[in-house]
Amino acid sequence: GFDPSEWAKVPVLAKGLPASPGAASGQVVFSADHAVEWTREGKQVILVRKETVPDDIHGMHVAQGILTATGGMTSHAAVVGRQMGKPSIVGAGALHISEKDKQFTVDGKVVKEGEYVSFDGLKGEIKLGKMASKPSEILQVVNGQMDPKKSDIYQRFNKILEWADKVRRLGIRANADLPDQAELAYAFGARGIGLCRTEHMFFGEDRLPIVQRMILADNPTDRKKAVTELLPLQRGDFYGVFKAMHGSPVTIRTIDPPLHEFLPKREDLMVEIAKLEVTNGDKREMETKRKLLARVEQLHEFNPMLGHRGVRLGITYPEITEMQTRAIIEAAIQLKKEGLKIVPEIMIPLVGHVKELRDQKAVVDRVAAETMKEKGVKIDYLVGTMIEVPRGAITADEIAGEAQFFSFGTNDLTQTTFGFSRDDIGKFLAAYQDKKILDKDPFSTIDVAGVGALVGMAVEKGRSTRADIKLGICGEHGGDPASIHFFEKVGLNYVSMSPYRVPVARLAAAQAALSVKVGD
């Protein structure tokens, strides 16, 4: 963190939502590509965007911290920031960002690309200028940069968490998409992955062109060809995540976001095509970009959050579910041969109707059986779903007839219950809190009366059909102490959160167990 006395001397430029804790200082850049270029030159950068999208991941990865003008506590920047352990502030509405002019303005004060800013991701405060920060001793130990015996702070931290582990009832898992995140989560004490998002694996430089080819395919044969190219890459990803968890359970979610997220933005393509036309550019490149634009237009949705995503994608493009299932089963078989027993948990997102899950489960079971027969090795696996739309919770007794586990996706369940967009709530949340309509941001701490009631209903209905159903939560609420108290009360088996929130969750789960015992 920053030296508190030094930090206090500098006036606050702007405030936003404290999405991911930590101190960050660096030169402002306005694109993910610039963040990578400047970092290669040895500069420390702060990535500033109106909002981040999945294809900003490479820039977020190298930045010291992330600032966005829009979004709430479960927006892309907030979730990924916490996942990566990057200090992040979102919804800083006072920042008027011009990516074209490479600058942002706050009350007439212009901050250009290359100028220094510093911010505190715990307080949500942004200040001008460069400030020195001191790295956390606990993080240094966890990352192998410091001997645990040499850190008194780490010793105390570890002792408290060991006491907490003896008391807590809830299992602690982490949301991790890559092997290094899984290793970090394990080092922090997570014993399982509650959510591994497969789509984040699609944004690598070696994968995106194949994914785009899959999306552009006009027929199932061409699509299958592209999907087959992705198979070994996904298998390698799953192998790495399974291995990092040393046999602890791993829940892998099949593809969730709408396909347009994997394609370039419509406006960017139009500009590129216009430039090629004016300069009589490469005809083949122009043709490719026109084809891309036509597909982007086709895939355009008025409300993508409620559109063609999650289980709906798997139903219309079963070859994606087939490939992901094969990759999961092959990775688990490979590890079984190496002496590590893995029971993969395959999770179908956004299910609101039992017949949706039945359709996808049939695909998973068929491909798993084929793969095990081919390899001559049998493994156990589970198929379950995310409960993240109200109908899924209301009909949980039917869905439990097919699902061996439920994981509550409380980010989307909050969106679909309130009808709030998690990326736009920042525009009116302050007014709601001022007028005491809401005490807390419902995306940070679970709304017990509404969203919580649906969770409680799904727990009861799910267990009435399948007594041994595994129940967890993998939304961002999984790392919030007040929400953990509710999940203890309602009887979930585990909570799952970003790796850096694992220690907080271990402690909060112990406090929740003690207070529920006392009858709070």
NORSULJO-V40346 format. One record per backbone hydrogen bond with DSSP energy under -0.5 kcal/mol. NH is the residue of the N-H (numbers start at 1). CO is the residue of the C=O. E is the energy in kcal/mol with one decimal. If there is no record, write none. Layout:
NH & CO & E
NH & CO & E
This chain:
3 & 132 & -0.6
4 & 2 & -0.5
7 & 3 & -2.8
8 & 4 & -2.1
9 & 5 & -0.8
9 & 6 & -0.7
10 & 6 & -0.6
10 & 7 & -1.1
13 & 126 & -3.0
14 & 126 & -1.4
16 & 124 & -2.2
17 & 90 & -3.3
19 & 17 & -1.7
19 & 88 & -0.9
20 & 88 & -2.0
24 & 119 & -2.3
26 & 117 & -2.2
27 & 44 & -3.1
28 & 115 & -2.8
29 & 46 & -2.4
35 & 31 & -2.0
36 & 32 & -1.9
37 & 33 & -2.5
38 & 34 & -3.1
39 & 35 & -1.9
40 & 36 & -2.1
41 & 37 & -1.1
42 & 39 & -1.9
43 & 38 & -2.4
45 & 43 & -0.5
46 & 27 & -2.7
47 & 45 & -0.5
47 & 65 & -2.2
48 & 29 & -2.9
48 & 46 & -0.6
49 & 47 & -0.5
49 & 67 & -2.4
56 & 53 & -2.6
57 & 54 & -1.5
59 & 56 & -1.0
60 & 56 & -2.2
61 & 57 & -2.4
62 & 58 & -0.9
63 & 59 & -1.5
64 & 45 & -3.4
65 & 45 & -0.8
66 & 87 & -2.1
67 & 47 & -2.8
68 & 89 & -2.2
69 & 49 & -1.4
70 & 50 & -2.2
71 & 423 & -1.2
72 & 422 & -0.8
75 & 72 & -1.8
79 & 75 & -2.6
80 & 76 & -2.7
81 & 77 & -2.1
82 & 78 & -2.2
83 & 79 & -2.2
84 & 80 & -2.5
85 & 81 & -0.9
86 & 81 & -2.7
87 & 64 & -0.7
88 & 20 & -2.2
89 & 66 & -2.4
90 & 17 & -1.8
91 & 70 & -1.9
92 & 68 & -2.4
93 & 91 & -1.9
95 & 92 & -2.1
96 & 94 & -0.7
96 & 105 & -2.6
97 & 95 & -0.9
98 & 103 & -3.1
99 & 97 & -0.6
102 & 98 & -0.7
103 & 98 & -1.9
104 & 111 & -2.4
105 & 96 & -2.0
106 & 109 & -2.4
109 & 106 & -2.4
110 & 108 & -0.6
111 & 104 & -3.2
112 & 110 & -0.5
113 & 102 & -2.1
114 & 28 & -2.4
115 & 112 & -2.2
117 & 26 & -2.4
118 & 127 & -2.8
119 & 24 & -2.7
120 & 125 & -2.3
121 & 22 & -3.3
121 & 119 & -0.6
124 & 120 & -2.3
125 & 120 & -1.0
126 & 14 & -2.6
127 & 118 & -3.3
129 & 116 & -2.6
134 & 1 & -2.6
140 & 136 & -2.0
141 & 137 & -2.2
142 & 138 & -2.6
143 & 139 & -2.6
144 & 141 & -1.7
145 & 140 & -3.1
146 & 140 & -0.9
150 & 147 & -2.0
151 & 148 & -1.4
152 & 150 & -0.6
155 & 151 & -2.0
156 & 152 & -2.1
157 & 153 & -2.6
158 & 154 & -3.0
159 & 155 & -2.1
160 & 156 & -2.4
161 & 157 & -1.9
162 & 158 & -2.2
163 & 159 & -2.1
164 & 160 & -2.3
165 & 161 & -2.4
166 & 162 & -1.2
167 & 163 & -1.0
167 & 164 & -0.7
168 & 164 & -2.5
171 & 493 & -2.7
173 & 171 & -0.6
173 & 495 & -2.8
174 & 192 & -1.8
175 & 497 & -2.8
176 & 174 & -0.7
176 & 195 & -1.5
182 & 178 & -2.2
183 & 179 & -2.5
184 & 180 & -2.0
185 & 181 & -2.5
186 & 182 & -2.3
187 & 183 & -2.4
188 & 184 & -1.8
189 & 186 & -1.3
190 & 185 & -2.7
191 & 172 & -2.9
193 & 249 & -2.7
194 & 174 & -1.6
194 & 192 & -0.5
195 & 174 & -1.1
196 & 251 & -1.4
197 & 195 & -0.6
198 & 196 & -0.7
198 & 253 & -1.1
200 & 197 & -0.6
201 & 198 & -1.0
202 & 199 & -1.7
203 & 200 & -0.9
204 & 201 & -0.7
207 & 204 & -1.2
208 & 204 & -2.6
209 & 205 & -0.5
210 & 207 & -0.8
211 & 207 & -2.5
212 & 208 & -2.8
213 & 209 & -1.9
214 & 210 & -2.2
215 & 211 & -2.1
216 & 212 & -2.3
217 & 213 & -1.1
223 & 219 & -2.1
224 & 220 & -2.6
225 & 221 & -1.7
226 & 222 & -1.8
227 & 223 & -2.6
228 & 224 & -2.4
229 & 225 & -1.1
230 & 226 & -1.2
231 & 227 & -1.1
232 & 228 & -0.6
233 & 229 & -0.5
234 & 230 & -2.7
235 & 231 & -2.7
236 & 232 & -2.0
237 & 233 & -1.8
238 & 234 & -2.7
239 & 235 & -2.5
240 & 236 & -2.1
241 & 237 & -2.1
242 & 238 & -3.0
243 & 239 & -2.5
244 & 240 & -2.0
245 & 241 & -1.0
245 & 242 & -0.8
246 & 243 & -1.5
247 & 242 & -0.9
248 & 245 & -2.3
251 & 193 & -2.2
252 & 250 & -0.6
252 & 345 & -3.0
253 & 196 & -2.3
253 & 251 & -0.5
254 & 347 & -2.4
261 & 258 & -1.7
262 & 259 & -2.1
263 & 260 & -1.6
269 & 265 & -2.2
270 & 266 & -2.2
271 & 267 & -2.1
272 & 268 & -2.4
273 & 269 & -2.7
274 & 270 & -2.3
275 & 271 & -2.3
276 & 272 & -2.1
277 & 273 & -2.3
278 & 274 & -2.4
279 & 275 & -2.2
280 & 277 & -0.9
281 & 276 & -3.3
286 & 282 & -2.1
287 & 283 & -2.4
288 & 284 & -2.4
289 & 285 & -2.4
290 & 286 & -2.3
291 & 287 & -2.2
292 & 288 & -2.3
293 & 289 & -2.6
294 & 290 & -2.5
295 & 291 & -1.9
296 & 292 & -2.6
297 & 293 & -2.7
298 & 294 & -2.0
299 & 295 & -2.5
300 & 296 & -0.8
300 & 297 & -0.6
306 & 303 & -1.6
307 & 304 & -1.5
309 & 307 & -1.8
310 & 256 & -2.5
311 & 349 & -1.6
312 & 309 & -1.6
313 & 310 & -1.3
314 & 310 & -1.4
315 & 311 & -2.0
316 & 312 & -1.8
317 & 313 & -3.0
320 & 317 & -2.1
321 & 317 & -0.8
322 & 318 & -2.7
323 & 319 & -2.2
324 & 320 & -2.5
325 & 321 & -2.5
326 & 322 & -2.5
327 & 323 & -2.5
328 & 324 & -2.2
329 & 325 & -2.8
330 & 326 & -2.9
331 & 327 & -2.0
332 & 328 & -2.1
333 & 329 & -2.5
334 & 330 & -2.5
335 & 331 & -1.9
336 & 332 & -2.0
337 & 333 & -2.2
338 & 334 & -0.9
339 & 336 & -1.5
340 & 335 & -2.9
341 & 339 & -0.5
342 & 340 & -0.6
344 & 342 & -0.6
344 & 380 & -0.5
345 & 250 & -2.3
346 & 344 & -0.6
346 & 382 & -3.1
347 & 252 & -3.1
347 & 345 & -0.6
348 & 346 & -0.5
348 & 384 & -2.4
349 & 347 & -0.6
351 & 386 & -0.7
356 & 353 & -1.3
357 & 353 & -1.3
358 & 354 & -2.5
359 & 355 & -2.0
360 & 356 & -2.0
361 & 357 & -3.1
362 & 358 & -1.9
363 & 359 & -1.3
364 & 360 & -2.5
365 & 361 & -3.1
366 & 362 & -2.2
367 & 363 & -2.5
368 & 364 & -2.7
369 & 365 & -2.3
370 & 366 & -2.4
371 & 367 & -2.7
372 & 368 & -2.5
373 & 369 & -2.1
374 & 370 & -2.6
375 & 371 & -2.3
376 & 372 & -1.3
377 & 372 & -1.3
382 & 344 & -2.7
384 & 346 & -2.7
385 & 405 & -1.9
386 & 348 & -1.8
387 & 407 & -2.1
388 & 386 & -0.9
392 & 389 & -1.2
393 & 389 & -1.3
394 & 390 & -2.6
395 & 391 & -2.1
396 & 393 & -1.3
398 & 395 & -0.7
399 & 395 & -2.2
400 & 396 & -2.4
401 & 398 & -1.4
402 & 399 & -1.8
403 & 399 & -2.4
404 & 383 & -3.1
406 & 470 & -2.6
407 & 385 & -2.0
408 & 472 & -2.8
409 & 387 & -1.3
409 & 407 & -0.6
410 & 408 & -1.4
413 & 409 & -2.2
414 & 410 & -1.7
415 & 411 & -1.7
416 & 412 & -3.1
417 & 413 & -1.5
418 & 414 & -2.3
419 & 415 & -2.1
420 & 414 & -0.5
420 & 415 & -0.6
422 & 420 & -0.6
424 & 421 & -1.1
425 & 421 & -1.3
427 & 424 & -1.9
428 & 425 & -1.5
429 & 425 & -2.3
432 & 428 & -2.1
433 & 429 & -2.4
434 & 430 & -2.7
435 & 431 & -2.2
436 & 433 & -1.2
437 & 432 & -2.7
438 & 432 & -1.3
442 & 440 & -0.6
444 & 441 & -2.0
445 & 441 & -2.3
448 & 446 & -1.1
452 & 447 & -3.0
453 & 448 & -0.5
454 & 450 & -1.6
455 & 451 & -2.1
456 & 452 & -2.9
457 & 453 & -2.3
458 & 454 & -2.4
459 & 455 & -2.4
460 & 456 & -2.3
461 & 457 & -2.9
462 & 458 & -2.8
463 & 459 & -2.3
464 & 460 & -1.5
465 & 461 & -1.2
465 & 462 & -0.5
466 & 462 & -2.6
469 & 466 & -1.9
470 & 404 & -1.7
472 & 406 & -2.0
473 & 494 & -0.7
474 & 408 & -1.9
475 & 408 & -1.1
478 & 475 & -2.2
479 & 476 & -1.6
480 & 477 & -1.9
481 & 479 & -0.6
484 & 480 & -2.6
485 & 481 & -1.8
486 & 482 & -1.2
487 & 483 & -2.4
488 & 484 & -2.1
489 & 485 & -1.9
490 & 486 & -2.4
491 & 487 & -0.6
491 & 488 & -0.7
492 & 487 & -2.1
493 & 471 & -2.9
494 & 471 & -1.4
495 & 171 & -2.4
496 & 473 & -2.0
497 & 173 & -1.2
499 & 175 & -0.6
500 & 82 & -0.6
501 & 498 & -2.1
502 & 499 & -1.5
505 & 501 & -2.2
506 & 502 & -2.4
507 & 503 & -1.9
508 & 504 & -2.9
509 & 505 & -2.6
510 & 506 & -1.3
511 & 507 & -2.3
512 & 508 & -2.6
513 & 509 & -2.1
514 & 510 & -2.2
515 & 511 & -2.5
516 & 512 & -2.5
517 & 513 & -1.8
518 & 514 & -1.9
519 & 515 & -0.9
520 & 515 & -3.0
